[in-house]
Amino acid sequence: MPEQYKGLQEIMNKQLKIPQPVLTEEQMEQINFTLIEALHTNIQVYLTYYKNGQRITETRFLQRS
């Protein structure tokens, strides 16, 4: 039985995957500008990124490492 649940979970995860978005040069420049501004002004940003077929959104304050 556990194997069936694992198999069903894998199928459901595959169905939820989305294609990786393609950004234009202008969009990438705007994102870069926003990130630089947030770094210098210490404002909170919402970051949405693509990972393993999913869009993940997080709220962060950016800091230099």
mmCIF file of the C-alpha atoms, coordinates in Angstrom:
data_MODEL
# 
_entry.id   MODEL 
# 
loop_
_atom_site.group_PDB 
_atom_site.id 
_atom_site.type_symbol 
_atom_site.label_atom_id 
_atom_site.label_alt_id 
_atom_site.label_comp_id 
_atom_site.label_asym_id 
_atom_site.label_entity_id 
_atom_site.label_seq_id 
_atom_site.pdbx_PDB_ins_code 
_atom_site.Cartn_x 
_atom_site.Cartn_y 
_atom_site.Cartn_z 
_atom_site.occupancy 
_atom_site.B_iso_or_equiv 
_atom_site.pdbx_formal_charge 
_atom_site.auth_seq_id 
_atom_site.auth_comp_id 
_atom_site.auth_asym_id 
_atom_site.auth_atom_id 
_atom_site.pdbx_PDB_model_num 
ATOM 1  C CA . MET A 1 1  ? 0.000  0.000  0.000   1.00 0.00 ? 1  MET A CA 1 
ATOM 2  C CA . PRO A 1 2  ? 2.667  2.608  0.838   1.00 0.00 ? 2  PRO A CA 1 
ATOM 3  C CA . GLU A 1 3  ? 4.150  2.135  -2.634  1.00 0.00 ? 3  GLU A CA 1 
ATOM 4  C CA . GLN A 1 4  ? 0.800  3.042  -4.182  1.00 0.00 ? 4  GLN A CA 1 
ATOM 5  C CA . TYR A 1 5  ? 0.572  6.248  -2.158  1.00 0.00 ? 5  TYR A CA 1 
ATOM 6  C CA . LYS A 1 6  ? 4.119  7.161  -3.134  1.00 0.00 ? 6  LYS A CA 1 
ATOM 7  C CA . GLY A 1 7  ? 3.313  6.553  -6.795  1.00 0.00 ? 7  GLY A CA 1 
ATOM 8  C CA . LEU A 1 8  ? 0.121  8.588  -6.603  1.00 0.00 ? 8  LEU A CA 1 
ATOM 9  C CA . GLN A 1 9  ? 1.982  11.447 -4.888  1.00 0.00 ? 9  GLN A CA 1 
ATOM 10 C CA . GLU A 1 10 ? 4.588  11.480 -7.677  1.00 0.00 ? 10 GLU A CA 1 
ATOM 11 C CA . ILE A 1 11 ? 1.848  11.606 -10.330 1.00 0.00 ? 11 ILE A CA 1 
ATOM 12 C CA . MET A 1 12 ? 0.102  14.474 -8.537  1.00 0.00 ? 12 MET A CA 1 
ATOM 13 C CA . ASN A 1 13 ? 3.369  16.394 -8.191  1.00 0.00 ? 13 ASN A CA 1 
ATOM 14 C CA . LYS A 1 14 ? 4.080  16.003 -11.916 1.00 0.00 ? 14 LYS A CA 1 
ATOM 15 C CA . GLN A 1 15 ? 0.626  17.347 -12.765 1.00 0.00 ? 15 GLN A CA 1 
ATOM 16 C CA . LEU A 1 16 ? 1.211  20.436 -10.623 1.00 0.00 ? 16 LEU A CA 1 
ATOM 17 C CA . LYS A 1 17 ? 4.486  21.336 -12.316 1.00 0.00 ? 17 LYS A CA 1 
ATOM 18 C CA . ILE A 1 18 ? 4.533  24.460 -14.465 1.00 0.00 ? 18 ILE A CA 1 
ATOM 19 C CA . PRO A 1 19 ? 6.897  25.315 -17.309 1.00 0.00 ? 19 PRO A CA 1 
ATOM 20 C CA . GLN A 1 20 ? 9.836  27.539 -16.497 1.00 0.00 ? 20 GLN A CA 1 
ATOM 21 C CA . PRO A 1 21 ? 8.971  31.149 -17.347 1.00 0.00 ? 21 PRO A CA 1 
ATOM 22 C CA . VAL A 1 22 ? 11.012 32.989 -19.952 1.00 0.00 ? 22 VAL A CA 1 
ATOM 23 C CA . LEU A 1 23 ? 11.923 36.575 -19.093 1.00 0.00 ? 23 LEU A CA 1 
ATOM 24 C CA . THR A 1 24 ? 12.641 39.318 -21.583 1.00 0.00 ? 24 THR A CA 1 
ATOM 25 C CA . GLU A 1 25 ? 15.766 41.429 -21.316 1.00 0.00 ? 25 GLU A CA 1 
ATOM 26 C CA . GLU A 1 26 ? 13.633 44.332 -20.100 1.00 0.00 ? 26 GLU A CA 1 
ATOM 27 C CA . GLN A 1 27 ? 12.070 42.213 -17.347 1.00 0.00 ? 27 GLN A CA 1 
ATOM 28 C CA . MET A 1 28 ? 15.493 41.036 -16.186 1.00 0.00 ? 28 MET A CA 1 
ATOM 29 C CA . GLU A 1 29 ? 16.767 44.622 -16.089 1.00 0.00 ? 29 GLU A CA 1 
ATOM 30 C CA . GLN A 1 30 ? 13.728 45.703 -14.038 1.00 0.00 ? 30 GLN A CA 1 
ATOM 31 C CA . ILE A 1 31 ? 14.255 42.847 -11.588 1.00 0.00 ? 31 ILE A CA 1 
ATOM 32 C CA . ASN A 1 32 ? 17.934 43.747 -11.264 1.00 0.00 ? 32 ASN A CA 1 
ATOM 33 C CA . PHE A 1 33 ? 17.081 47.416 -10.652 1.00 0.00 ? 33 PHE A CA 1 
ATOM 34 C CA . THR A 1 34 ? 14.500 46.495 -8.012  1.00 0.00 ? 34 THR A CA 1 
ATOM 35 C CA . LEU A 1 35 ? 16.927 44.184 -6.214  1.00 0.00 ? 35 LEU A CA 1 
ATOM 36 C CA . ILE A 1 36 ? 19.702 46.798 -6.191  1.00 0.00 ? 36 ILE A CA 1 
ATOM 37 C CA . GLU A 1 37 ? 17.284 49.422 -4.887  1.00 0.00 ? 37 GLU A CA 1 
ATOM 38 C CA . ALA A 1 38 ? 16.041 47.074 -2.146  1.00 0.00 ? 38 ALA A CA 1 
ATOM 39 C CA . LEU A 1 39 ? 19.610 46.288 -1.145  1.00 0.00 ? 39 LEU A CA 1 
ATOM 40 C CA . HIS A 1 40 ? 20.530 49.957 -0.777  1.00 0.00 ? 40 HIS A CA 1 
ATOM 41 C CA . THR A 1 41 ? 17.312 51.144 0.900   1.00 0.00 ? 41 THR A CA 1 
ATOM 42 C CA . ASN A 1 42 ? 16.738 48.094 3.114   1.00 0.00 ? 42 ASN A CA 1 
ATOM 43 C CA . ILE A 1 43 ? 13.134 47.660 1.975   1.00 0.00 ? 43 ILE A CA 1 
ATOM 44 C CA . GLN A 1 44 ? 11.311 44.370 2.070   1.00 0.00 ? 44 GLN A CA 1 
ATOM 45 C CA . VAL A 1 45 ? 10.816 42.610 -1.271  1.00 0.00 ? 45 VAL A CA 1 
ATOM 46 C CA . TYR A 1 46 ? 8.615  39.790 -2.468  1.00 0.00 ? 46 TYR A CA 1 
ATOM 47 C CA . LEU A 1 47 ? 10.717 37.296 -4.382  1.00 0.00 ? 47 LEU A CA 1 
ATOM 48 C CA . THR A 1 48 ? 9.073  34.797 -6.673  1.00 0.00 ? 48 THR A CA 1 
ATOM 49 C CA . TYR A 1 49 ? 11.364 32.258 -8.245  1.00 0.00 ? 49 TYR A CA 1 
ATOM 50 C CA . TYR A 1 50 ? 11.112 29.033 -10.180 1.00 0.00 ? 50 TYR A CA 1 
ATOM 51 C CA . LYS A 1 51 ? 12.375 25.787 -8.652  1.00 0.00 ? 51 LYS A CA 1 
ATOM 52 C CA . ASN A 1 52 ? 11.620 22.189 -9.630  1.00 0.00 ? 52 ASN A CA 1 
ATOM 53 C CA . GLY A 1 53 ? 8.493  23.010 -11.606 1.00 0.00 ? 53 GLY A CA 1 
ATOM 54 C CA . GLN A 1 54 ? 7.016  25.340 -9.006  1.00 0.00 ? 54 GLN A CA 1 
ATOM 55 C CA . ARG A 1 55 ? 6.847  29.063 -8.386  1.00 0.00 ? 55 ARG A CA 1 
ATOM 56 C CA . ILE A 1 56 ? 7.956  29.900 -4.865  1.00 0.00 ? 56 ILE A CA 1 
ATOM 57 C CA . THR A 1 57 ? 7.263  33.297 -3.282  1.00 0.00 ? 57 THR A CA 1 
ATOM 58 C CA . GLU A 1 58 ? 9.097  34.605 -0.246  1.00 0.00 ? 58 GLU A CA 1 
ATOM 59 C CA . THR A 1 59 ? 9.284  37.937 1.565   1.00 0.00 ? 59 THR A CA 1 
ATOM 60 C CA . ARG A 1 60 ? 12.812 39.085 2.405   1.00 0.00 ? 60 ARG A CA 1 
ATOM 61 C CA . PHE A 1 61 ? 15.038 41.943 3.409   1.00 0.00 ? 61 PHE A CA 1 
ATOM 62 C CA . LEU A 1 62 ? 18.145 41.788 1.246   1.00 0.00 ? 62 LEU A CA 1 
ATOM 63 C CA . GLN A 1 63 ? 21.596 41.901 2.806   1.00 0.00 ? 63 GLN A CA 1 
ATOM 64 C CA . ARG A 1 64 ? 25.082 41.781 1.409   1.00 0.00 ? 64 ARG A CA 1 
ATOM 65 C CA . SER A 1 65 ? 26.941 38.644 2.302   1.00 0.00 ? 65 SER A CA 1 
# 
